[in-house]
Amino acid sequence: FRSVNSSIAKIYHEEYGNEITVIRNVPVTKDHSGPKKKSECGISEDQKIILYQGAVNVDRGLEEAIRAMEYVKSNAVLLIIGTGDVLEKLKQLVSERNLSTKVIFTGQVPFQQLHSWSLMADIGLSVEKDVSLNYHYCLPNKFLDYIQAGVPVLISPLPEMQAIVDKYNIGAIISSHDPVYLAGKFDEMLGNTGKIALFRENLAIAASELCWEKEILEFHKIFEPYA
């Protein structure tokens, strides 16, 4: 048996008693060449980018992140890449709050191009709400993609993500989805250039370890007895 992270492996082991091998869906190693130009996205070169990429679905903390942009003091934009079941609702929220200059929606971006967009970002968001076991034990692709792009992360205190952030010191963890609080976290991260530089140094280490080239070695061990 195999599982995508240690938390789920533990649940399976307790339920069924089987030995579980963890094979995480980590990305292949990517370099930092070829970032997309901010000007191509309607963003000024002096503006910071708070990035969310992935499914634009309910309980991802996106409503609160958008409302936080009303209170952000930094010269920053929230860039939302992807589509999903609350996309139109979020666009309406942006319109109602007059935030069209602070929140940018791109829609879907081809996977082959996504990394170049990620490279522009100053913060990568993965602020899912703890509303189900699926979310509680999540290890989102976007979170791992941020790491490969060298983007400091801001995450919810969900165990799989928090374990990685704590181990490598690559970002910050929220304690609330309150928009004013989130705005403060955005400003705190964007304003601390020394800490951002440290995060980026640590991200290089994390990216070298959390990659498919290393994870596949565990995958091969599963089939060695049958070779």
N, C-alpha and C positions, 0 to 999 in steps of 0.2 A: 504494500500500500504506500502511496505517497500523498503529500499534502503541500499546499502552496506557502504555508508559513507555520512557525512553531506553535502558535496559539491553537490553530485548527488541528494540528497534529496531536496536541495534548488532549483535545476534546475527543478525537477519534480513538486515541489509545485508551482513554478512560471508559469510553462507551463499548468498544469492541475488543480491547486487549491486544490488538495487533501492534507489531512494531511499524512505525510510520517513518518514512524517509521524507525529508523536506526538500522539495525542489522549487525554489522561488522563481517567479516569472520576471526575472531581472533582464534589462536590455543588454544588447551587445555594447561594447565600448565605443564611445563616440568622441571625436576630437572637438575642439572649440573653434574651428575655422568656419568661415562663411556665415556669420550671423546676418539676419535680415536687417536691412536699413530701416531705422525708425521712420524716416521720411516717407517710405513706401507704405507705411501704415497710418499716416496722418498724425504722427507723434513727433514732437520737437526733440532735437538731440539733447537738450538740457533736461528733459522730463524723465523721471524714473518710471519704471514699469512694474506694476504688481500683476502677476500673471496667474490666471486660472486656465488650465487646459484639460479637456476631457468631457465627459457626459455632463450636460447642463440639466441636471435632474433635481428633484425635490430633496431637501435635507442635506444639500452640499454646502450650506452656509453662504450661498451666493446672494440671497436677498439682503442679508446683513452686511456682507462685504460691499455691496453696491451702496447701501445707505451709509456705510462708514465713509464713503468718498465725500459726503456732505461735510464731514468734520476734519478730513485730512488737511494738515497744514503744509505738508511737503508738496513740491511741484511734481505731481505724480498722476498717472492714469491707471485705471484697472482695465486690463486686457483680458477678455473672455474668449477663449478659442474652443469651439465645439458647438454642439446642438443637443437638444434634449427636450424633456416634457415640460420644462418651465421657461424655455427660452423666450416665448412671446410674452409671458407674464413679466419676465425680467426687463424686457425692452420697454414694456408699458411703465414699469416702475421707474426706469431711467427717464422716460419722458415726463412722467408726473413730477419727478423731483428735480427736473431741469439739470440733469447730470450728463448730457450728451457730450460735453467736452471733457468729462472725467472718466467715462466708461465707454469702452470700444468693444463691439462684438464683431468677430470675424466670420462666424459660421464655421463650417468644417474646413479644415486644412488637410491636404493630403499627407499621409503619414511620412512619406519621403521628405517632405518639406518642413515638418513640424519642428525638428530639432533646430533649424535655423531661426525659427520664431522664438523658441525657448531661450536661445542664447542671448536674446536682447534683454531678458528680464533681470530685475534686481531682487525681487521676492517671488517665490513660487508658493501658491496657496493650495493647501489640502486640508480644509477645515470642515470636514464632514461632521454631522451631528450624531451623537451616540444613541441612535433610535432603534437599533436592531443588532442581533449578533453579526449579521453580514457586515454592517458598518463598523461595529465595535472591533472586529478582528481583521479589518481590511488592511491591505498593503497595496495602495493604488498604483497603477502604472505611471500616472502623472508624477507622483512623488519620486519614483525611481528615475523617471526621465529628467526631472529637475536636477537630481544628483549628477546624472551624466552630463548635463549642461552647465554644471558648476553654479547653480542658482541657489542661494540661501533660502531655506524653507520656513514657512509659518504654518503650523499644523495644529490639529485638535489633539488632545491627550489620549489618543487611542493606542493600545499597547504595542502593536507591531511597528507603527511609525515612530512612536516615542522612544522605543528601544534603540532604534537606529540614530535618531537625533541625539539622544543622550550619549550613545557610544562614541559618535564621531564629532559631536558639537558642531552641527551644520545649520543651526537655525534656532527658532524660538517656538514656544508652545503656548497656545491660548488657554485661558481659564474661563472664558465667556464668549458668547456670540453677540453681545451687546454692541451695536454699531459704534457708539462713542468709544468703548473699550478697544474695539478692533482698529479704529482710526489711530488711537494712541499707540497700538502695537506697530502699525504701519510706519508711523512717524519715528518711533523709537528705533526701529531697524534701519530705516532709510537714513536717519540722521547720524548713526554711529558708524562712521567709515572704518574705524579701527576694527570693530567687531565684524563688520561685513568682510573685511579683508581676511580676518582669521577664519571665518566660516568658509570662505572660498578656498583657502589653503587646505582646510580639513575636507572639503568636498572632493578635492583631487584624490585624497587617500580613499575616501568612501567609494568614489567612482571606480577606482582600480580594483576594489574588492567586491563590490556589488555589481558584477557584470556576468553576462552569460558565459563568457570564456572560462570563468572559474566555476560557475554553477553547474555547467555541463559535466564537469568531472564527477560530481555526485550522481548525476544522471547515468553516467557510464557504469558506475559501481553497481547500480541496480541490475544491469544486464550481464556483468562479468561472469557470474556463475553459469549463465546459459550460453556463453560464447563457445 
